[in-house]
Amino acid sequence: MPSNTKESGLETLIVEYLVNSNGYELGKNSDYNKEYAIDETRLFKFLQDTQPDKLETLGVLNSDINRTKFLNRLQGEIAKNGIIEVLRNGVKVYPVTLDLFYITPSQQNAKAKELYNKNIFSVTRQLMFSRDNTKLALDFAIFINGLPIITCELKNRLTKQNVEDAVYQYKTDRDPRELLFHFGRCMVHFAVDDNEVKMCTKLDGKKSWFLPFNKGFNNGAGNPPNPNGIKTDYLWKLIFTKDELSNIIENYAQIVEEKDEETKKIKRTQIFPRFHQLAGVKAILSDVSQKGAGQKYLIQHSAGSGKSNSIAWLAHQLVSITKDGKNIFDSVIVVTDRINLDKQIKNTIKSFMQVANTVGHAESSGDLKKLLQDGKKIIITIVHKFPYILEDIGNEHRKNNFSIIIDEAHSSQSGNMSAKMNMALSDKYKENEDETTEDKILKILEGRKMLTNASYFAFTATPKNKTLEMFGVPYHSEGKIKHRPFHVYTMKQAIQEGFIIDVLKDYTPIISYYKIAKIVEDDPLFDKKKAQKKLRKYVESNETAIELKSEIIIDHFHDHVVAKGKIGGQARAMVVTSSIERAIQYYYSIEAYLEKRKSPFKAIVAFSGEYEFDGKKLTESSINGFPSNEIEKKLKKDPYRILVVANKFQTGYDEPLLHTMYVDKVLTDIKAVQTLSRLNRAHPQKYDTFVLDFANDTDNIKEAFSKYYTTTVLSDETDPDKLNDLESDIRGYHIFTDYHIETIVELYLSGADRDKLDPVLDICANNYKDELDEDGQIDFKSKAKAFTRTYGFLASILPYGNADWEKLSIFLNMLIPKLPAPKEEDLSKGILEAIDLDSYRAEAQTKISILLEDSSEYEIGPVPTSAGGGKAEAELDLLSNILNSFHDLFGNIPWKDEDQVKKHIAGIPEMVAKDKDYQNAMKNSDKQNAKIESEKALNKAIINLMADNMEIFKQFNDNQSFKKWLSDMVFNVTYNTNGDIYSGGTAV
């Protein structure tokens, strides 16, 4: 008999495996009660076997009325709370509480194990679920103790149907009004073929949103080839086992409720873990079970990976994980830069009965102490308070074991952070613009040894070299010790699975062209490099440039985003600017042009603190007309559509309605990835994004994303001997002696006042000023900084301490702030007063897709330890040459044949000079009338040129700045007060 390659063959294969290998019972349609959507036969079989006395009390076995009352009560509880909650908590039917599912037992509890084994897992194939249309049948449904938890529709590629056909069947033939398909009635609905699996937790007709439930293959979507069977057999061989489904019910699946603060309506969302979430959390828990406390884990999960849920699921299971009959961890501490994660975690885990009321928020050491006393097992703190928590764990709770989960990928981007480091004079540091939460965490840990009584779990989408070396898994390769993440869900897979959008697919660079005029008679010298930077900033912040770019932004938003109904007509845009001043400029310019266009939309500006602009002190609240904490909420609703930002909302802002980004800020490395990734959040009606970029080179953007597209690996460890080299170089300058180091360290550790420390430090600072030339000062200071930076990092991870390095680090951390920066004369000063913007235009280039290399991993270099070098010599050049060079780089019109154009332009003055009317005006009229005749003659010359060079004709007619330049140049060259005729550069 030939193989059954039809859909029914796949169905038979799965069902027989569930019955023969997974211990399922095979249900029949006659067992299924359509009125209540339950396998009534097995429900009462389970209850009779486990709780006969309660059934006797309810009188449901001998009375149809009581039986109906019970089933109505059960129906109401499932409709109200969902099947997951009913399985976990049972159902109260006066005067008893019936258990409907027995949870996974501990190894020591024989009674619990006996009850768990009484759970009835069953599968019914071709389930006729409909009360009205008796011909409709599901391929199969899975029940626990008679209660439905999973439905499946199967398709077979060998019969030219696939998973998308199964999805279509759910959307069109599976009416969500049917009781079995009501929200919360089942945990999940699976569409399955022999290649892929998709899942949906809420059937809603054509709006049903099915998500991939695949393992991933080659760092991307799909499933790997299976040498032992069908690619998707992990679904029934791993996921549909009794133990795994029990695990999912007990620890992962849930209904989360969120309250809309404005409408006060409750939104209910049913969550079922995605494959990588389940695999990642289980892999971590398994490793922890084997190794106990004191380990480090780096989880590289892309944006869109569902990280908040993964963290919550990991946190509540780490609390109860045991080794040798004892809890491994006394408490779990979650460190984040998002204060609202407290609420998210509470919402996510509140339905797990094992951890009811065990979540607390710690803002200080005292809070931690109280929360531990109150029995809080999961403690959430923000990164700003983390140093105090670490100190308390290390000092007062040494006997306890902690797990520390670090959610690093979100950064507030504003304010100062207290980082209680091992130094006297710098207990606060200024947060720089590019500092992420990952940087903050690393900086805190670098100030102290990583705790041996804690395990660290660091989640990130974009691991830096320090992060990989501190938390990654070391392994030997090519004679080096490399580091890789413990678990990975790549950006590539997230994009291919549709959890995030590819923001590089529709990318349009915009190039600015401009002409700067010299407005001084002489030709002064300036520092070429610094002058170029000032000129670029001057041009791009010029009012004319801002106005033109604002028009491009708004016209594009209306014509390509709004007019095309992106995200169902709800699309929002972000304008990324390089400074607060630029953001305010853009905001007012955009608002003015929106009004000019009679647009129904408005903009919002976002920046931190207060800024003086046009003589007024402004805040985002005073400009917007509403409080800062309402920005996110306001942007979701009309008329607000455009968010103009300066170092805010570039990380951690997850708004699915954000569709288009206009970038006028140079972005590098992680900042480029994090900023552009604000667009990537998925939405059922979101199919693409737009990026218009005024400031960046596409090759740099590609390089930044390539690092984090697949698995990121550290190519080599930091070499501790580099510290020996740096120490040798620093001591070679003879700025300090061992006496100075020992004295400062002794004074500092004994708590001496500043007036005892400063005299010693000032002697060394004076040696620096008096003994070293400018190059020496630069080299010494940079190497001293490199030493403290590298030692701070290595000290937290090296197995052996080094007292001499520790002392030198303490000393240098105090000395460095005392060392004055070498005075550097600004040799570009005054250049802005010597120039003026003559013309400006911005031109969109061809829209491109930036394609990333499809490699299995990307290696990044180790933490840099080198430093030093002297002062770079300024390259002086004439202002005219600087302007010419600047125009060559940024401002010239992109002629197709520049040599031909120059040749034709060179001949224009002679053509104009031969015009009889112009010659007559030079002889018999004033300069003003001569200029008029010159321009008339120029128009004739340009028309005559049209046949030979269309480019010059087009620029002359379309580009006013080119027309003015050509007109002025020709007149200045040809006009002669003596009336002589110009001929090829010589007056005759």
ROKOL-400073 format. One line per field, with one value per residue (C-alpha): residue in one letter; x, y, z. Coordinates in steps of 0.5 Angstrom, whole numbers. Last residue first. Layout:
// residues N
resn [a:...] .
x [X:...] .
y [Y:...] .
z [Z:...] .
***
This chain:
// residues 988
resn [v:a:t:g:g:s:y:i:d:g:n:t:n:y:t:v:n:f:v:m:d:s:l:w:k:k:f:s:q:n:d:n:f:q:k:f:i:e:m:n:d:a:m:l:n:i:i:a:k:n:l:a:k:e:s:e:i:k:a:n:q:k:d:s:n:k:m:a:n:q:y:d:k:d:k:a:v:m:e:p:i:g:a:i:h:k:k:v:q:d:e:d:k:w:p:i:n:g:f:l:d:h:f:s:n:l:i:n:s:l:l:d:l:e:a:e:a:k:g:g:g:a:s:t:p:v:p:g:i:e:y:e:s:s:d:e:l:l:i:s:i:k:t:q:a:e:a:r:y:s:d:l:d:i:a:e:l:i:g:k:s:l:d:e:e:k:p:a:p:l:k:p:i:l:m:n:l:f:i:s:l:k:e:w:d:a:n:g:y:p:l:i:s:a:l:f:g:y:t:r:t:f:a:k:a:k:s:k:f:d:i:q:g:d:e:d:l:e:d:k:y:n:n:a:c:i:d:l:v:p:d:l:k:d:r:d:a:g:s:l:y:l:e:v:i:t:e:i:h:y:d:t:f:i:h:y:g:r:i:d:s:e:l:d:n:l:k:d:p:d:t:e:d:s:l:v:t:t:t:y:y:k:s:f:a:e:k:i:n:d:t:d:n:a:f:d:l:v:f:t:d:y:k:q:p:h:a:r:n:l:r:s:l:t:q:v:a:k:i:d:t:l:v:k:d:v:y:m:t:h:l:l:p:e:d:y:g:t:q:f:k:n:a:v:v:l:i:r:y:p:d:k:k:l:k:k:e:i:e:n:s:p:f:g:n:i:s:s:e:t:l:k:k:g:d:f:e:y:e:g:s:f:a:v:i:a:k:f:p:s:k:r:k:e:l:y:a:e:i:s:y:y:y:q:i:a:r:e:i:s:s:t:v:v:m:a:r:a:q:g:g:i:k:g:k:a:v:v:h:d:h:f:h:d:i:i:i:e:s:k:l:e:i:a:t:e:n:s:e:v:y:k:r:l:k:k:q:a:k:k:k:d:f:l:p:d:d:e:v:i:k:a:i:k:y:y:s:i:i:p:t:y:d:k:l:v:d:i:i:f:g:e:q:i:a:q:k:m:t:y:v:h:f:p:r:h:k:i:k:g:e:s:h:y:p:v:g:f:m:e:l:t:k:n:k:p:t:a:t:f:a:f:y:s:a:n:t:l:m:k:r:g:e:l:i:k:l:i:k:d:e:t:t:e:d:e:n:e:k:y:k:d:s:l:a:m:n:m:k:a:s:m:n:g:s:q:s:s:h:a:e:d:i:i:i:s:f:n:n:k:r:h:e:n:g:i:d:e:l:i:y:p:f:k:h:v:i:t:i:i:i:k:k:g:d:q:l:l:k:k:l:d:g:s:s:e:a:h:g:v:t:n:a:v:q:m:f:s:k:i:t:n:k:i:q:k:d:l:n:i:r:d:t:v:v:i:v:s:d:f:i:n:k:g:d:k:t:i:s:v:l:q:h:a:l:w:a:i:s:n:s:k:g:s:g:a:s:h:q:i:l:y:k:q:g:a:g:k:q:s:v:d:s:l:i:a:k:v:g:a:l:q:h:f:r:p:f:i:q:t:r:k:i:k:k:t:e:e:d:k:e:e:v:i:q:a:y:n:e:i:i:n:s:l:e:d:k:t:f:i:l:k:w:l:y:d:t:k:i:g:n:p:n:p:p:n:g:a:g:n:n:f:g:k:n:f:p:l:f:w:s:k:k:g:d:l:k:t:c:m:k:v:e:n:d:d:v:a:f:h:v:m:c:r:g:f:h:f:l:l:e:r:p:d:r:d:t:k:y:q:y:v:a:d:e:v:n:q:k:t:l:r:n:k:l:e:c:t:i:i:p:l:g:n:i:f:i:a:f:d:l:a:l:k:t:n:d:r:s:f:m:l:q:r:t:v:s:f:i:n:k:n:y:l:e:k:a:k:a:n:q:q:s:p:t:i:y:f:l:d:l:t:v:p:y:v:k:v:g:n:r:l:v:e:i:i:g:n:k:a:i:e:g:q:l:r:n:l:f:k:t:r:n:i:d:s:n:l:v:g:l:t:e:l:k:d:p:q:t:d:q:l:f:k:f:l:r:t:e:d:i:a:y:e:k:n:y:d:s:n:k:g:l:e:y:g:n:s:n:v:l:y:e:v:i:l:t:e:l:g:s:e:k:t:n:s:p:m] .
x [82:80:84:80:78:76:72:71:73:68:72:68:69:64:66:69:64:58:60:61:55:50:53:52:45:43:47:43:36:37:31:32:40:41:36:40:47:45:42:49:50:43:41:48:44:39:44:47:41:39:47:45:39:43:49:43:41:48:49:43:46:53:51:50:54:60:58:51:53:57:51:46:52:53:60:61:56:59:66:63:60:66:69:62:62:69:67:60:64:69:64:60:54:54:53:52:57:56:59:66:68:64:68:75:73:71:77:82:78:79:87:89:92:93:93:98:95:97:101:100:97:92:91:87:81:76:76:74:67:66:60:56:52:53:48:51:46:42:41:35:35:31:34:37:33:36:37:38:42:45:49:50:55:62:68:64:63:71:72:76:78:85:82:88:89:91:93:87:89:90:87:81:86:89:84:82:90:91:85:87:95:92:88:94:99:94:93:87:86:80:79:72:71:78:78:73:76:83:81:78:83:89:86:85:92:94:90:93:100:100:97:101:107:105:104:111:112:115:112:104:105:110:104:99:104:104:97:95:99:96:89:89:89:85:80:79:82:77:82:82:83:89:92:91:94:100:102:101:105:111:111:113:109:110:116:114:116:111:105:109:110:103:101:105:103:96:96:99:91:90:82:79:79:74:68:62:55:50:46:44:48:54:51:47:53:56:50:49:56:55:49:53:49:46:40:37:29:27:21:17:14:8:4:-3:-3:3:10:15:21:21:24:30:33:35:37:41:45:46:49:54:54:49:50:44:38:34:27:24:17:12:11:5:8:11:16:20:26:32:31:25:30:36:33:27:21:15:10:3:-1:-8:-10:-8:-2:2:-2:0:7:8:3:9:12:6:2:2:8:12:12:12:18:22:24:27:27:32:31:32:34:34:30:31:30:28:21:18:11:8:1:-4:-10:-5:-7:-1:2:0:4:9:9:9:15:19:17:19:25:28:26:30:36:37:36:41:43:36:31:25:20:13:6:2:-5:-8:-9:-2:0:-6:-2:-4:-2:5:8:5:3:10:14:11:12:19:21:18:22:28:27:26:32:36:34:35:42:43:45:50:53:54:58:62:64:66:70:73:76:79:82:85:84:88:85:84:83:76:71:65:67:61:58:55:50:48:45:44:38:39:33:32:26:29:33:28:26:20:19:16:15:18:24:25:25:30:35:35:37:34:41:42:49:52:59:66:73:79:84:88:84:78:77:70:68:60:59:57:63:67:61:58:65:65:58:52:46:40:41:39:44:43:47:48:50:53:60:59:62:68:67:67:67:60:57:60:58:51:51:54:48:43:46:51:51:49:54:52:56:59:58:62:68:73:73:73:71:64:57:54:49:46:45:40:37:37:32:36:33:37:39:34:39:37:40:40:41:44:44:49:53:47:49:55:55:47:47:53:49:43:46:50:43:39:40:39:32:30:25:25:22:22:18:18:17:24:27:23:25:32:32:28:33:39:35:29:27:20:17:14:12:4:2:8:6:-1:2:-4:0:6:5:1:6:12:9:8:15:17:14:20:24:32:32:35:31:33:31:31:33:36:38:32:34:32:39:38:32:28:23:25:28:21:18:24:25:18:18:24:22:15:19:24:18:23:21:28:33:35:42:42:48:49:54:54:55:49:48:51:46:39:42:44:37:34:38:36:28:28:31:27:20:22:25:19:14:10:3:-1:-8:-9:-15:-16:-20:-23:-22:-22:-17:-12:-13:-13:-9:-11:-6:-9:-4:1:8:9:3:0:7:10:3:4:11:10:4:8:5:11:16:14:8:11:18:15:15:21:18:23:29:34:30:32:32:26:24:26:33:40:41:34:29:25:19:12:11:5:-2:-6:-14:-16:-20:-24:-22:-19:-15:-9:-6:0:4:8:12:15:10:4:1:-4:-4:-10:-8:-10:-17:-24:-20:-23:-29:-27:-30:-36:-37:-37:-30:-33:-27:-28:-25:-19:-18:-18:-13:-8:-9:-8:-2:1:2:-2:0:-1:6:6:1:-4:-6:-11:-10:-14:-11:-14:-20:-23:-24:-19:-14:-16:-13:-17:-16:-17:-23:-30:-35:-41:-45:-46:-51:-48:-41:-35:-35:-28:-24:-19:-20:-14:-14:-10:-13:-10:-9:-2:-1:-5:0:5:2:2:9:12:19:20:16:9:7:0:-6:-12:-19:-20:-27:-28:-34:-41:-42:-39:-32:-28:-21:-15:-10:-14:-20:-14:-12:-19:-21:-23:-30:-32:-29:-32:-39:-38:-36:-42:-47:-44:-45:-53:-53:-51:-55:-61:-60:-59:-56:-49:-49:-51:-46:-44:-43:-39:-35:-34:-32:-26:-20:-23:-30:-28:-23:-29:-33:-29:-27:-34:-36:-31:-32:-35:-41:-47:-42:-42:-36:-36:-40:-34:-29:-23:-17:-13:-6:0:5:8:2:-4:0:4:-2:-5:1:2:-6:-6:0:-4:-10:-7:-5:2:-1:5:3:0] .
y [190:188:181:175:172:178:183:190:196:201:205:203:196:190:183:180:183:182:175:173:176:173:166:167:169:164:158:161:161:154:152:157:157:150:147:151:149:142:142:143:144:145:150:154:159:160:161:166:170:170:172:178:180:180:184:189:190:190:196:200:199:201:208:209:211:206:200:201:201:194:191:193:190:183:181:181:176:171:173:172:165:161:159:157:152:149:148:145:140:138:137:132:130:136:134:142:143:144:138:136:140:146:145:145:151:154:152:155:161:162:160:154:152:144:144:139:134:134:128:121:116:111:103:99:98:93:87:87:85:78:78:71:66:71:74:80:86:89:97:98:104:110:114:121:126:133:139:146:152:158:164:162:168:168:172:172:164:164:168:162:156:157:155:155:149:150:143:140:141:135:136:131:126:126:123:117:116:115:110:106:106:103:98:96:95:91:86:81:74:71:77:80:86:88:88:93:98:96:98:105:107:105:109:115:115:114:120:124:122:123:129:132:130:133:140:140:136:138:144:142:135:137:142:136:132:137:138:131:131:138:136:129:132:138:133:130:123:117:112:109:116:117:111:111:118:117:110:113:119:115:111:117:122:126:121:121:114:112:113:109:103:103:103:97:93:94:92:85:84:82:84:77:76:76:78:75:78:73:75:82:86:87:88:94:99:97:98:105:107:105:109:115:119:126:128:121:120:113:110:104:98:93:96:94:88:92:91:95:97:104:105:101:107:110:103:101:108:109:102:104:111:116:123:127:130:124:124:117:114:109:110:107:101:105:102:108:104:108:114:117:123:125:131:129:132:128:128:126:130:132:126:121:116:122:125:118:118:126:126:125:132:136:140:146:143:149:150:143:142:147:154:160:166:170:167:160:159:151:148:140:134:134:133:137:135:137:138:135:138:141:148:147:154:151:145:150:154:148:145:151:152:144:144:150:147:141:144:148:141:138:133:132:126:127:122:120:117:113:112:112:104:103:107:111:112:120:120:117:118:125:128:126:127:134:135:133:136:143:142:141:147:151:148:150:157:158:156:150:145:151:153:146:144:151:149:142:145:150:145:141:147:151:158:163:170:172:179:183:179:177:170:166:159:155:149:142:138:130:126:119:115:108:103:96:99:99:91:91:87:81:79:72:75:81:77:72:77:81:74:70:68:64:64:70:69:70:68:66:65:60:60:58:57:58:64:64:72:76:80:79:80:86:89:88:91:87:90:86:86:81:80:75:75:70:72:70:71:78:82:86:93:99:96:93:101:102:96:98:105:103:98:103:107:113:116:123:123:122:126:123:123:120:123:126:120:114:106:108:110:112:117:119:125:127:125:119:115:108:102:96:94:89:86:80:79:73:73:68:69:68:75:79:85:87:84:85:92:94:92:95:101:101:99:105:109:103:102:97:91:86:79:74:79:76:82:82:82:88:91:90:92:98:100:99:104:105:97:96:89:83:77:78:72:68:61:62:65:70:76:74:79:84:85:85:90:94:94:95:102:105:103:103:96:92:86:83:75:73:67:64:56:54:48:40:38:44:48:53:57:64:63:61:68:72:67:68:76:77:73:77:84:81:80:78:85:88:82:77:77:73:74:69:69:64:65:61:53:49:44:47:54:51:48:54:58:53:53:61:61:55:58:65:62:58:64:64:64:71:72:80:83:91:94:100:106:111:115:111:105:99:93:86:80:73:67:62:62:58:53:52:52:47:43:43:41:35:32:32:37:42:36:31:34:41:38:34:41:39:32:26:24:28:34:40:46:50:57:64:67:65:59:56:58:54:56:58:64:69:69:75:74:81:77:73:75:69:71:67:65:61:59:53:51:46:40:44:47:53:52:56:57:57:55:59:65:69:65:60:54:57:59:67:67:63:59:58:65:67:60:57:63:61:53:56:60:54:50:47:44:37:35:42:39:43:42:46:45:47:47:48:44:42:35:33:37:37:37:39:36:37:42:40:43:39:40:47:50:48:47:43:37:35:32:29:29:29:27:29:26:28:23:22:29:26:21:26:30:24:22:29:29:29:36:35:38:41:38:40:41:42:43:48:46:49:52:51:54:53:50:55:53:50:55:61:58:57:64:68:71:66:60:62:62:56:52:55:53:46:46:48:43:37:40:40:33:30:23:25:32:32:37:34:27:31:33:26:23:28:25:19:22:29:26:21:27:32:26:25:32:33:41:46:48:47:43:37:33:25:23:27:22:22:18:18:21:18:22:16:12:17:23:19:16:23:26:21:21:28:28:22:26:32:27:24:17:12:7:0] .
z [-52:-45:-44:-41:-48:-51:-47:-51:-48:-46:-41:-35:-37:-35:-38:-32:-27:-31:-33:-26:-23:-28:-27:-19:-20:-25:-20:-14:-18:-20:-25:-31:-31:-28:-34:-39:-36:-36:-43:-46:-54:-56:-50:-51:-56:-51:-45:-50:-51:-43:-42:-47:-43:-37:-39:-42:-35:-32:-37:-34:-27:-29:-32:-40:-46:-47:-43:-45:-53:-52:-48:-54:-59:-56:-56:-49:-48:-52:-49:-42:-44:-47:-40:-38:-44:-42:-35:-37:-41:-36:-31:-35:-31:-26:-19:-17:-12:-4:0:-1:-7:-4:3:-1:-5:2:5:-1:0:7:6:10:16:18:26:28:33:40:42:43:48:49:48:52:47:49:45:37:35:31:27:27:22:16:11:10:11:5:5:1:-3:-5:-10:-8:-5:-6:-1:-3:-1:-3:-1:6:9:11:15:21:21:20:27:31:26:30:36:41:45:53:55:60:67:71:78:75:74:81:84:80:79:86:87:80:83:89:86:81:86:90:84:85:82:78:73:72:76:76:69:68:73:71:63:65:70:66:60:64:66:59:56:62:60:53:53:58:54:48:51:55:61:67:70:69:71:77:79:79:83:88:88:89:96:98:96:100:107:106:103:110:112:111:113:106:103:107:106:99:98:102:99:92:93:96:90:86:82:76:74:66:66:71:66:61:66:68:61:59:66:64:57:61:63:55:54:51:44:38:42:38:36:33:27:25:31:28:21:23:25:18:14:17:16:9:8:10:15:15:11:12:10:13:11:14:11:12:18:19:24:28:29:32:27:27:34:31:27:34:37:31:29:37:37:32:29:28:25:26:21:21:18:21:18:21:29:30:33:39:43:46:49:45:41:45:48:45:41:39:34:34:28:28:34:31:33:38:39:40:46:50:49:50:57:62:59:61:56:52:47:48:55:56:52:56:54:57:53:49:42:45:53:54:60:62:57:50:46:41:39:32:29:24:20:15:12:8:11:18:17:15:21:25:22:22:30:31:27:31:37:35:33:39:43:39:33:31:30:27:28:24:26:22:23:16:16:18:12:8:2:3:10:9:2:0:7:10:4:4:11:11:5:8:14:10:7:13:17:11:10:18:18:22:17:14:20:23:16:16:23:22:16:20:25:20:16:22:19:15:12:5:5:3:7:5:3:0:2:-4:-2:-4:1:0:2:3:2:6:4:7:12:17:17:21:27:29:22:22:17:22:28:25:22:29:32:38:42:48:52:48:45:48:45:48:43:39:33:38:45:49:54:55:55:61:63:56:52:56:55:47:47:46:42:43:50:56:62:67:73:78:85:91:88:87:81:84:85:81:74:76:76:70:66:69:66:59:58:60:54:54:48:50:56:63:68:74:81:86:83:88:93:89:89:85:88:81:82:75:72:67:61:56:59:57:55:52:59:62:68:72:78:82:89:94:101:106:104:105:109:105:98:98:101:96:90:92:93:86:83:85:78:75:77:82:82:87:86:92:97:104:108:111:104:102:108:107:100:101:106:101:96:91:91:88:91:88:92:92:89:87:86:84:77:75:78:73:67:70:76:71:67:73:75:68:69:72:65:67:69:74:76:83:84:92:96:90:89:93:97:96:93:88:87:82:86:85:79:76:77:75:68:66:68:64:58:58:58:53:48:42:38:39:38:44:46:53:56:63:68:74:82:84:82:76:74:76:73:67:66:68:63:57:59:59:52:49:52:49:43:41:43:49:49:52:52:52:56:55:61:59:64:57:59:63:59:64:62:63:62:60:61:59:62:68:70:63:60:65:64:57:57:62:58:52:46:46:45:40:38:36:35:29:25:20:19:21:24:20:21:16:20:22:19:20:21:24:20:22:27:32:29:33:28:29:27:28:27:24:18:23:30:33:39:42:35:33:26:25:19:14:15:16:22:24:31:36:43:50:49:51:53:47:44:39:42:43:36:35:33:26:24:16:14:19:21:14:12:17:15:8:10:13:7:1:-5:-4:-2:2:7:11:18:23:30:37:44:51:51:58:58:64:59:52:45:39:32:24:26:23:20:17:23:22:27:34:31:34:30:32:26:31:38:43:50:56:63:69:74:74:77:83:84:83:89:93:92:94:94:86:86:83:76:77:78:74:75:82:85:90:94:97:93:86:86:80:79:81:75:70:71:70:64:61:61:67:65:60:63:70:67:63:70:73:67:67:75:74:68:73:78:74:71:77:79:78:79:87:89:95:91:86:92:95:88:87:84:79:79:77:72:69:69:65:60:58:58:53:53:48:53:48:43:48:46:48:42:37:40:44:44:50:51:53:49:45:43:43:42:36:33:33:29:24:23:22:17:13:13:10:4:3:5:3:-2:0] .
***
